[in-house]
């Protein structure tokens, strides 16, 4: 009896080795109309960590950032209207994201290049993450968004654990201090 069970376990080992544990929390999940409907609305940028120097520098300048997603289900696009405070200046941007439904990615054309991000939904928390270039250690990144600026410690932990699982150290994460931002608006 023990021999057949051992053979089954041994036969599964190659499957376990084939998985990349560094990316276990970011899996390809197709984007559906229900996904796009769920993403519709206002979102707040909570934090981010990037190894890509260009993205890293851009994130360090952001003092506040929120945006509205308006998906177009027939065109597979999302209109983004973004409001940022960058180096004490208010900036409005409008852009169009392309939706690649089958592999769960969003993309944006900027400066003559197409930038891709894998979408990871955290439905339980009304939050999501965008993962960038996970296969490239020098350029990988992970951004974090929620439907309100105040997130629970439990949700922060989920983000930090996901960052760690993709090879990003907690010390590399930059957060928006929404308490400071909101205090300045009073």
Buried (B, 14 or more C-beta within 10 A) or exposed (E): EEEEEEEEEEEEEEEEEEEEEBBEBBEEEEBEEEBBEBBBEEBBBBBBBBBBEEBBEEBEEBBBBBBBBBBEEEEBBBBBBBBBBEEEEEEEEEEEBBBBEEEBBBBBEEEEEEBBBBBBBBEEBBBBBBBBBBEEEEBBBBBBBBBEBEBEEEBBEBBBEBBBBBBBEEEBBEBBEBEEBEEEEE
